Amino acid sequence: MTKADIVSKISEKLGIEKGDVQATVESFMEEVKTSLENGDNVYLRGFGSFIIKTRAEKTGRNISKNTTIKIPAHNIPAFKPAKVFVEGVKSNVQVK
């Protein structure tokens, strides 16, 4: 499902114009991004959490030059689904 699909579904369900829904979805995504960039996690009860995970420093390999490189510690955004969300997916989606 793409952002356009989400906008279409919400517009259909609520009877709101697609342009207004698109602006709302874009604004929501921007707020989540801004919060994470500022170091704040975003918690949506019953859905999940957008969190910042810290990756430790590690040693990697440059296989073309056959040398080792140091990958510094860094932060990445991550999503952790709520238990209710996970249980719903487990019980409703067939294993492929």
All heavy atoms as an XYZ file, in Angstrom:
741
protein
N       0.850     -1.175      0.000
C       0.000      0.000      0.000
C       0.899      1.242      0.000
O       1.835      1.329      0.774
C      -0.893     -0.029      1.239
C      -1.830      1.134      1.336
S      -2.965      0.999      2.718
C      -4.440      0.538      1.858
N       0.573      2.175     -0.848
C       1.349      3.406     -0.970
C       0.645      4.560     -0.253
O      -0.494      4.417      0.205
C       1.548      3.798     -2.442
O       0.260      4.087     -2.999
C       2.216      2.677     -3.228
N       1.321      5.693     -0.180
C       0.718      6.875      0.439
C      -0.550      7.280     -0.314
O      -1.551      7.652      0.294
C       1.721      8.025      0.458
C       1.226      9.205      1.227
C       2.113     10.416      1.294
C       3.465     10.351      0.723
N       4.166     11.646      0.722
N      -0.511      7.176     -1.641
C      -1.691      7.520     -2.449
C      -2.863      6.596     -2.125
O      -4.026      7.038     -2.067
C      -1.348      7.440     -3.930
N      -2.591      5.303     -1.894
C      -3.645      4.353     -1.524
C      -4.249      4.713     -0.171
O      -5.459      4.646      0.015
C      -3.085      2.926     -1.461
C      -2.612      2.408     -2.808
O      -3.111      2.899     -3.845
O      -1.743      1.511     -2.825
N      -3.391      5.101      0.769
C      -3.872      5.489      2.099
C      -4.764      6.720      1.992
O      -5.849      6.767      2.580
C      -2.682      5.754      3.055
C      -1.960      4.450      3.345
C      -3.142      6.420      4.345
C      -0.645      4.609      4.080
N      -4.331      7.698      1.215
C      -5.113      8.924      1.029
C      -6.466      8.585      0.407
O      -7.508      9.091      0.849
C      -4.336      9.944      0.160
C      -5.231     11.085     -0.282
C      -3.132     10.479      0.923
N      -6.483      7.732     -0.594
C      -7.739      7.347     -1.255
C      -8.691      6.652     -0.290
O      -9.883      6.954     -0.258
C      -7.456      6.428     -2.438
O      -6.784      7.120     -3.445
N      -8.168      5.712      0.508
C      -9.011      4.968      1.465
C      -9.615      5.908      2.507
O     -10.807      5.821      2.800
C      -8.185      3.890      2.176
C      -7.812      2.738      1.303
C      -8.707      1.587      1.590
C      -8.171      0.365      0.839
N      -9.076     -0.732      0.886
N      -8.795      6.786      3.073
C      -9.294      7.707      4.099
C     -10.315      8.666      3.498
O     -11.363      8.928      4.096
C      -8.130      8.480      4.757
C      -7.246      7.521      5.557
C      -8.650      9.596      5.652
C      -5.970      8.141      6.081
N     -10.035      9.158      2.298
C     -10.947     10.071      1.621
C     -12.298      9.401      1.372
O     -13.353      9.999      1.586
C     -10.328     10.518      0.296
O     -11.224     11.315     -0.425
N     -12.249      8.142      0.946
C     -13.459      7.367      0.672
C     -14.261      7.141      1.950
O     -15.480      7.341      1.973
C     -13.026      6.012      0.101
C     -13.923      5.449     -0.961
C     -13.296      4.186     -1.540
O     -13.532      3.118     -0.945
O     -12.568      4.288     -2.543
N     -13.577      6.714      3.029
C     -14.256      6.398      4.288
C     -14.888      7.623      4.943
O     -15.992      7.542      5.474
C     -13.278      5.769      5.289
C     -13.050      4.316      5.088
C     -12.199      3.766      6.221
C     -12.012      2.275      6.062
N     -11.202      1.703      7.145
N     -14.184      8.751      4.932
C     -14.654      9.924      5.665
C     -15.390     10.943      4.804
O     -15.960     11.896      5.334
C     -13.473     10.610      6.359
C     -12.699      9.754      7.368
C     -11.547     10.546      7.958
C     -13.624      9.247      8.464
N     -15.332     10.786      3.484
C     -15.995     11.729      2.600
C     -15.304     13.087      2.555
O     -15.957     14.109      2.356
N     -14.007     13.090      2.756
C     -13.227     14.322      2.711
C     -12.456     14.345      1.398
O     -12.076     13.306      0.875
C     -12.232     14.377      3.900
C     -12.997     14.282      5.229
C     -11.398     15.635      3.867
C     -12.087     14.132      6.438
N     -12.221     15.545      0.869
C     -11.497     15.661     -0.398
C     -10.088     15.102     -0.274
O      -9.443     15.222      0.771
C     -11.410     17.128     -0.817
C     -12.723     17.700     -1.270
C     -12.567     19.111     -1.797
O     -11.483     19.426     -2.337
O     -13.517     19.879     -1.660
N      -9.617     14.496     -1.351
C      -8.291     13.872     -1.347
C      -7.183     14.881     -1.038
O      -6.210     14.550     -0.370
C      -8.006     13.181     -2.682
C      -8.721     11.866     -2.850
C      -8.285     11.171     -4.123
C      -9.010      9.855     -4.272
N      -8.595      9.134     -5.478
N      -7.323     16.093     -1.524
C      -6.311     17.115     -1.273
C      -6.149     17.419      0.207
O      -5.026     17.589      0.701
N      -7.279     17.486      0.929
C      -7.235     17.744      2.368
C      -6.617     16.571      3.120
O      -5.818     16.760      4.040
C      -8.642     18.023      2.908
C      -9.239     19.302      2.346
O      -8.457     20.157      1.869
O     -10.473     19.441      2.377
N      -6.981     15.355      2.710
C      -6.435     14.156      3.346
C      -4.935     14.070      3.073
O      -4.146     13.760      3.971
C      -7.159     12.881      2.864
C      -6.506     11.636      3.432
C      -8.632     12.924      3.237
N      -4.539     14.368      1.838
C      -3.114     14.340      1.470
C      -2.323     15.308      2.347
O      -1.264     14.957      2.857
C      -2.944     14.714     -0.007
C      -1.506     14.893     -0.439
C      -0.992     13.753     -1.254
O      -1.765     12.979     -1.783
N       0.308     13.663     -1.369
N      -2.854     16.510      2.539
C      -2.179     17.507      3.369
C      -2.064     17.019      4.816
O      -1.030     17.218      5.466
C      -2.929     18.834      3.319
N      -3.099     16.364      5.317
C      -3.089     15.841      6.683
C      -2.051     14.735      6.837
O      -1.276     14.728      7.804
C      -4.485     15.308      7.067
O      -5.444     16.351      6.899
C      -4.516     14.810      8.494
N      -2.019     13.799      5.897
C      -1.058     12.688      5.948
C       0.368     13.225      5.851
O       1.250     12.815      6.615
C      -1.354     11.655      4.832
C      -0.236     10.637      4.707
C      -2.682     10.954      5.087
N       0.592     14.166      4.932
C       1.927     14.766      4.772
C       2.346     15.482      6.058
O       3.490     15.384      6.489
C       1.940     15.756      3.607
C       1.640     15.152      2.263
C       2.889     14.748      1.497
O       3.976     15.194      1.864
O       2.739     13.979      0.535
N       1.413     16.200      6.667
C       1.695     16.926      7.899
C       2.030     15.961      9.032
O       2.963     16.198      9.807
C       0.495     17.782      8.273
O       0.742     18.496      9.445
N       1.283     14.860      9.130
C       1.555     13.843     10.147
C       2.961     13.269      9.977
O       3.736     13.180     10.934
C       0.521     12.712     10.060
C       0.883     11.507     10.882
C       0.727     11.522     12.253
C       1.389     10.365     10.284
C       1.066     10.417     13.026
C       1.737      9.265     11.037
C       1.568      9.288     12.409
N       3.305     12.918      8.744
C       4.619     12.349      8.472
C       5.729     13.356      8.795
O       6.770     12.986      9.338
C       4.698     11.874      7.021
C       3.821     10.662      6.762
S       3.569     10.213      5.043
C       5.193     10.210      4.375
N       5.506     14.606      8.477
C       6.492     15.650      8.742
C       6.694     15.830     10.249
O       7.821     16.009     10.715
C       6.064     16.963      8.091
C       7.099     18.055      8.148
C       8.404     17.714      7.440
O       8.368     17.050      6.390
O       9.467     18.101      7.965
N       5.596     15.787     11.021
C       5.691     15.938     12.474
C       6.449     14.777     13.112
O       7.260     14.973     14.019
C       4.302     16.060     13.107
C       3.656     17.397     12.885
C       4.476     18.553     13.430
O       5.018     18.448     14.559
O       4.608     19.565     12.727
N       6.195     13.555     12.635
C       6.918     12.382     13.145
C       8.405     12.534     12.828
O       9.265     12.345     13.695
C       6.361     11.069     12.549
C       7.267      9.889     12.873
C       4.948     10.806     13.051
N       8.717     12.921     11.591
C      10.108     13.098     11.166
C      10.802     14.177     12.000
O      11.920     13.981     12.485
C      10.134     13.463      9.679
C      11.503     13.628      9.099
C      11.401     13.979      7.624
C      12.724     14.444      7.084
N      12.637     14.962      5.736
N      10.130     15.308     12.203
C      10.697     16.412     12.978
C      10.949     15.989     14.425
O      12.004     16.300     14.988
C       9.768     17.639     12.936
O       9.575     18.026     11.580
C      10.345     18.805     13.712
N      10.008     15.276     15.020
C      10.176     14.815     16.400
C      11.381     13.903     16.531
O      12.178     14.045     17.457
C       8.921     14.077     16.877
O       7.858     14.962     17.030
N      11.525     12.958     15.599
C      12.661     12.043     15.643
C      13.980     12.779     15.422
O      14.984     12.490     16.080
C      12.493     10.917     14.621
C      11.374      9.925     14.921
C      11.210      8.942     13.767
C      11.610      9.181     16.221
N      13.984     13.743     14.510
C      15.195     14.536     14.265
C      15.595     15.350     15.486
O      16.769     15.643     15.690
C      15.003     15.446     13.056
C      15.024     14.710     11.737
C      14.669     15.593     10.544
O      14.199     16.732     10.743
O      14.853     15.117      9.409
N      14.612     15.723     16.315
C      14.880     16.484     17.540
C      15.197     15.568     18.725
O      15.373     16.045     19.847
C      13.691     17.385     17.894
C      13.534     18.512     16.898
O      14.499     18.939     16.272
N      12.313     18.989     16.740
N      15.220     14.255     18.491
C      15.558     13.301     19.546
C      14.384     12.828     20.371
O      14.571     12.191     21.405
N      13.160     13.128     19.951
C      11.963     12.711     20.685
C      11.308     11.515     20.006
O      11.111     11.519     18.789
C      10.945     13.861     20.750
C      11.500     15.090     21.437
O      12.253     14.924     22.407
O      11.165     16.209     21.001
N      10.943     10.510     20.799
C      10.203      9.371     20.269
C       8.730      9.757     20.122
O       8.244     10.661     20.794
C      10.331      8.166     21.197
C      11.744      7.619     21.247
O      12.508      7.770     20.301
N      12.089      6.997     22.354
N       8.011      9.041     19.241
C       6.589      9.295     19.019
C       5.821      8.034     19.389
O       6.085      6.959     18.846
C       6.315      9.666     17.536
C       4.831      9.881     17.300
C       7.111     10.896     17.139
N       4.872      8.148     20.331
C       4.112      7.001     20.810
C       2.653      7.143     20.377
O       2.001      8.131     20.706
C       4.179      6.916     22.336
C       5.602      6.843     22.862
C       6.223      7.970     23.384
C       6.310      5.651     22.808
C       7.532      7.908     23.857
C       7.617      5.583     23.271
C       8.218      6.711     23.800
O       9.508      6.647     24.248
N       2.151      6.153     19.638
C       0.751      6.131     19.210
C       0.100      4.895     19.835
O       0.284      3.777     19.352
C       0.661      6.091     17.679
C       1.341      7.250     16.946
C       1.343      7.006     15.451
C       0.647      8.555     17.271
N      -0.628      5.110     20.916
C      -1.219      4.008     21.669
C      -2.102      3.136     20.771
O      -2.930      3.638     20.028
C      -2.047      4.581     22.827
C      -2.353      3.576     23.894
C      -3.018      4.253     25.078
N      -2.202      5.288     25.700
C      -1.294      5.068     26.649
N      -1.078      3.838     27.052
N      -0.625      6.062     27.176
N      -1.892      1.838     20.826
C      -2.670      0.892     20.035
C      -2.143      0.699     18.625
O      -2.617     -0.161     17.889
N      -1.166      1.489     18.218
C      -0.591      1.376     16.873
C       0.884      1.002     16.959
O       1.313     -0.011     16.418
C      -0.769      2.682     16.089
C      -0.286      2.600     14.670
C      -0.987      1.875     13.721
C       0.884      3.246     14.287
C      -0.521      1.790     12.410
C       1.346      3.176     12.991
C       0.638      2.447     12.052
N       1.674      1.836     17.635
C       3.094      1.546     17.778
C       3.880      2.796     18.112
O       3.316      3.859     18.352
N       5.196      2.647     18.104
C       6.083      3.745     18.465
C       7.142      3.948     17.398
O       7.732      2.980     16.911
C       6.785      3.440     19.789
O       5.848      3.197     20.800
N       7.367      5.198     17.049
C       8.485      5.570     16.197
C       9.590      5.963     17.162
O       9.427      6.922     17.924
C       8.121      6.740     15.280
C       7.060      6.392     14.270
C       5.721      6.619     14.542
C       7.408      5.837     13.046
C       4.745      6.309     13.608
C       6.444      5.526     12.109
C       5.109      5.756     12.388
N      10.680      5.202     17.155
C      11.731      5.408     18.146
C      13.081      5.602     17.462
O      13.234      5.335     16.280
C      11.810      4.219     19.130
C      12.086      2.912     18.381
C      10.557      4.116     19.967
C      12.303      1.709     19.268
N      14.029      6.086     18.257
C      15.395      6.248     17.776
C      16.229      5.133     18.387
O      16.248      4.975     19.612
C      15.962      7.623     18.199
C      15.118      8.730     17.596
C      17.422      7.742     17.782
C      15.411     10.092     18.163
N      16.873      4.337     17.543
C      17.753      3.268     18.016
C      19.193      3.688     17.789
O      19.521      4.294     16.778
C      17.492      1.970     17.254
C      16.249      1.245     17.664
C      16.208     -0.129     17.032
C      15.039     -0.917     17.577
N      15.017     -2.266     17.026
N      20.035      3.341     18.732
C      21.453      3.653     18.619
C      22.210      2.401     18.193
O      22.091      1.358     18.826
C      22.014      4.159     19.966
O      21.271      5.314     20.347
C      23.473      4.516     19.854
N      22.935      2.520     17.117
C      23.783      1.430     16.633
C      25.190      1.647     17.180
O      25.743      2.738     17.068
C      23.830      1.408     15.102
C      22.493      1.143     14.456
C      22.179     -0.324     14.557
N      20.989     -0.626     13.787
C      20.001     -1.370     14.238
N      20.068     -1.893     15.442
N      18.952     -1.616     13.488
N      25.780      0.603     17.738
C      27.124      0.697     18.304
C      28.165      0.785     17.189
O      27.912      0.403     16.043
C      27.402     -0.520     19.168
N      29.338      1.282     17.553
C      30.449      1.321     16.611
C      30.847     -0.110     16.262
O      30.814     -0.999     17.105
C      31.635      2.035     17.273
C      32.832      2.147     16.384
C      33.983      2.842     17.089
O      33.831      4.049     17.390
O      34.996      2.183     17.334
N      31.196     -0.337     15.007
C      31.609     -1.682     14.610
C      32.639     -1.610     13.498
O      32.856     -0.562     12.889
C      30.411     -2.519     14.169
C      29.682     -2.009     12.947
C      28.496     -2.884     12.626
C      27.766     -2.375     11.391
N      26.628     -3.208     11.061
N      33.256     -2.739     13.238
C      34.260     -2.845     12.192
C      33.629     -3.481     10.973
O      32.980     -4.523     11.072
C      35.450     -3.707     12.667
O      35.964     -3.130     13.858
C      36.539     -3.761     11.625
N      33.815     -2.857      9.823
C      33.294     -3.390      8.571
C      34.434     -3.692      7.623
O      35.602     -3.456      7.929
N      34.094     -4.212      6.451
C      35.110     -4.559      5.473
C      34.804     -3.886      4.147
O      33.680     -3.869      3.696
C      35.151     -6.076      5.237
C      35.335     -6.890      6.463
C      36.623     -7.633      6.667
N      37.375     -7.985      5.499
C      38.689     -7.804      5.413
N      39.343     -7.248      6.413
N      39.343     -8.178      4.355
N      35.848     -3.324      3.536
C      35.762     -2.824      2.173
C      36.304     -3.945      1.298
O      37.505     -4.138      1.186
C      36.591     -1.545      2.015
C      36.506     -0.980      0.616
O      36.091     -1.658     -0.313
N      36.909      0.267      0.472
N      35.397     -4.717      0.680
C      35.834     -5.918     -0.029
C      36.583     -5.620     -1.317
O      37.381     -6.425     -1.766
C      34.659     -6.881     -0.298
C      33.560     -6.207     -1.104
C      34.115     -7.433      1.007
C      32.458     -7.139     -1.548
N      36.359     -4.446     -1.909
C      37.073     -4.131     -3.146
C      38.552     -3.825     -2.881
O      39.406     -4.145     -3.695
C      36.408     -2.963     -3.881
O      36.474     -1.797     -3.105
N      38.845     -3.213     -1.722
C      40.241     -2.904     -1.375
C      40.806     -3.889     -0.354
O      41.969     -3.810      0.012
C      40.342     -1.484     -0.808
C      40.017     -0.406     -1.802
C      40.172      0.955     -1.157
C      39.817      2.053     -2.147
N      39.910      3.368     -1.510
N      39.964     -4.789      0.137
C      40.346     -5.788      1.135
C      40.942     -5.132      2.386
O      41.991     -5.527      2.883
C      41.315     -6.818      0.544
C      41.341     -8.083      1.389
O      40.402     -8.351      2.132
N      42.417     -8.838      1.295
N      40.245     -4.105      2.878
C      40.675     -3.413      4.084
C      39.529     -3.362      5.091
O      38.362     -3.541      4.724
C      41.115     -1.964      3.778
O      40.007     -1.268      3.184
C      42.305     -1.923      2.848
N      39.878     -3.123      6.340
C      38.845     -2.954      7.357
C      38.583     -1.470      7.547
O      39.493     -0.650      7.420
C      39.261     -3.579      8.705
O      40.439     -2.945      9.157
C      39.493     -5.067      8.578
N      37.334     -1.149      7.825
C      36.965      0.240      8.088
C      36.180      0.293      9.392
O      35.526     -0.685      9.784
C      36.137      0.854      6.942
C      34.890      0.019      6.645
C      36.957      1.018      5.694
C      33.945      0.639      5.653
N      36.257      1.420     10.064
C      35.525      1.609     11.306
C      34.216      2.333     10.980
O      34.231      3.407     10.395
C      36.363      2.420     12.288
C      35.727      2.548     13.653
C      36.648      3.263     14.615
C      36.481      4.750     14.402
N      37.143      5.564     15.421
N      33.105      1.704     11.348
C      31.788      2.325     11.165
C      31.419      2.953     12.509
O      31.279      2.241     13.506
C      30.739      1.295     10.724
C      31.169      0.641      9.404
C      29.370      1.945     10.590
C      30.357     -0.563      9.006
N      31.294      4.281     12.570
C      31.039      4.933     13.862
C      29.633      4.635     14.399
O      28.735      4.240     13.649
C      31.185      6.424     13.537
C      30.958      6.527     12.074
C      31.385      5.221     11.477
N      29.467      4.826     15.698
C      28.143      4.685     16.309
C      27.209      5.725     15.692
O      27.637      6.835     15.374
C      28.249      4.887     17.817
N      25.952      5.348     15.492
C      24.999      6.271     14.887
C      23.579      5.912     15.308
O      23.318      4.818     15.807
C      25.127      6.260     13.356
C      24.917      4.910     12.747
N      25.891      3.941     12.736
C      23.833      4.372     12.135
C      25.418      2.858     12.136
N      24.169      3.090     11.771
N      22.670      6.858     15.122
C      21.255      6.659     15.447
C      20.474      6.415     14.179
O      20.769      6.998     13.134
C      20.691      7.890     16.159
C      21.302      8.096     17.512
O      21.610      7.149     18.212
N      21.506      9.348     17.888
N      19.451      5.543     14.278
C      18.553      5.294     13.147
C      17.107      5.337     13.632
O      16.830      4.988     14.784
C      18.832      3.931     12.463
C      18.634      2.778     13.438
C      20.200      3.890     11.847
C      18.472      1.444     12.769
N      16.172      5.761     12.771
C      14.767      5.699     13.150
C      14.266      4.261     13.017
O      14.737      3.506     12.165
C      14.078      6.618     12.141
C      14.982      6.618     10.960
C      16.369      6.406     11.476
N      13.334      3.886     13.891
C      12.774      2.541     13.843
C      11.306      2.605     14.250
O      10.869      3.566     14.896
C      13.547      1.615     14.766
N      10.550      1.583     13.878
C       9.141      1.487     14.264
C       8.952      0.217     15.070
O       9.404     -0.854     14.657
C       8.228      1.465     13.038
C       6.773      1.281     13.380
C       6.050      2.327     13.931
C       6.147      0.072     13.186
C       4.719      2.167     14.275
C       4.814     -0.101     13.521
C       4.093      0.956     14.066
N       8.315      0.336     16.225
C       8.015     -0.824     17.048
C       6.494     -0.913     17.174
O       5.869     -0.052     17.794
C       8.652     -0.682     18.429
C       8.409     -1.886     19.296
C       9.067     -1.742     20.643
C       8.757     -2.995     21.447
N       9.107     -2.862     22.839
N       5.875     -1.935     16.570
C       4.413     -2.043     16.625
C       3.917     -2.387     18.026
O       4.604     -3.060     18.791
C       4.096     -3.166     15.638
C       5.354     -3.950     15.523
C       6.483     -3.004     15.791
N       2.701     -1.935     18.333
C       2.069     -2.231     19.619
C       1.648     -3.699     19.648
O       1.446     -4.329     18.605
C       0.852     -1.331     19.816
N       1.503     -4.239     20.854
C       1.112     -5.652     21.004
C      -0.215     -5.945     20.313
O      -0.374     -6.977     19.673
C       1.017     -6.025     22.485
C       2.349     -6.177     23.155
C       2.174     -6.627     24.601
C       3.531     -6.734     25.283
N       3.405     -7.144     26.681
N      -1.170     -5.031     20.439
C      -2.489     -5.215     19.809
C      -2.341     -5.309     18.298
O      -2.982     -6.139     17.647
C      -3.424     -4.032     20.178
C      -4.746     -4.133     19.460
C      -3.618     -3.956     21.668
N      -1.491     -4.479     17.740
C      -1.216     -4.452     16.300
C      -0.594     -5.790     15.867
O      -1.041     -6.418     14.899
C      -0.287     -3.285     16.005
C      -0.028     -2.997     14.552
C      -0.702     -3.632     13.534
C       0.934     -2.061     14.203
C      -0.440     -3.352     12.204
C       1.211     -1.769     12.888
C       0.518     -2.419     11.885
N       0.412     -6.242     16.603
C       1.099     -7.491     16.266
C       0.135     -8.670     16.338
O       0.107     -9.519     15.436
C       2.309     -7.717     17.209
C       2.898     -9.099     17.014
C       3.365     -6.658     16.985
N      -0.661     -8.724     17.392
C      -1.622     -9.826     17.539
C      -2.655     -9.824     16.411
O      -3.046    -10.881     15.921
C      -2.316     -9.757     18.904
C      -1.399    -10.057     20.065
C      -0.742    -11.420     19.983
O      -1.403    -12.401     19.576
O       0.459    -11.521     20.312
N      -3.105     -8.643     15.998
C      -4.063     -8.550     14.902
C      -3.485     -9.088     13.603
O      -4.145     -9.810     12.849
N      -2.234     -8.757     13.330
C      -1.576     -9.243     12.115
C      -1.375    -10.759     12.196
O      -1.637    -11.477     11.242
C      -0.225     -8.514     11.880
C       0.549     -9.166     10.749
C      -0.464     -7.053     11.582
N      -0.930    -11.245     13.353
C      -0.690    -12.681     13.521
C      -1.966    -13.487     13.304
O      -1.928    -14.561     12.701
C      -0.159    -12.984     14.920
C       1.311    -12.721     15.092
C       1.741    -13.149     16.501
C       3.206    -12.929     16.715
N       3.606    -13.302     18.090
N      -3.085    -12.992     13.814
C      -4.321    -13.776     13.736
C      -5.061    -13.620     12.409
O      -5.863    -14.485     12.045
C      -5.251    -13.390     14.891
O      -5.638    -12.031     14.782
N      -4.792    -12.552     11.645
C      -5.559    -12.304     10.421
C      -4.808    -12.545      9.116
O      -5.442    -12.636      8.072
C      -6.091    -10.872     10.419
C      -7.098    -10.637     11.511
O      -7.906    -11.496     11.816
N      -7.036     -9.473     12.140
N      -3.484    -12.649      9.157
C      -2.710    -12.786      7.931
C      -2.182    -14.212      7.818
O      -1.563    -14.723      8.757
C      -1.535    -11.779      7.880
C      -0.716    -11.972      6.631
C      -2.058    -10.358      7.969
N      -2.460    -14.839      6.677
C      -1.976    -16.198      6.424
C      -0.485    -16.202      6.167
O       0.042    -15.304      5.522
C      -2.686    -16.767      5.189
C      -4.171    -16.981      5.337
C      -4.470    -18.217      6.175
O      -3.705    -19.159      6.195
N      -5.603    -18.189      6.876
N       0.205    -17.226      6.644
C       1.619    -17.387      6.381
C       1.785    -17.844      4.937
O       1.094    -18.747      4.483
C       2.253    -18.434      7.341
C       3.714    -18.629      7.019
C       2.063    -17.983      8.786
N       2.697    -17.181      4.221
C       2.877    -17.507      2.804
C       3.851    -18.635      2.622
O       4.742    -18.874      3.329
C       3.389    -16.285      2.046
C       2.348    -15.189      2.007
C       2.870    -14.006      1.221
C       1.832    -12.905      1.213
N       2.249    -11.748      0.488
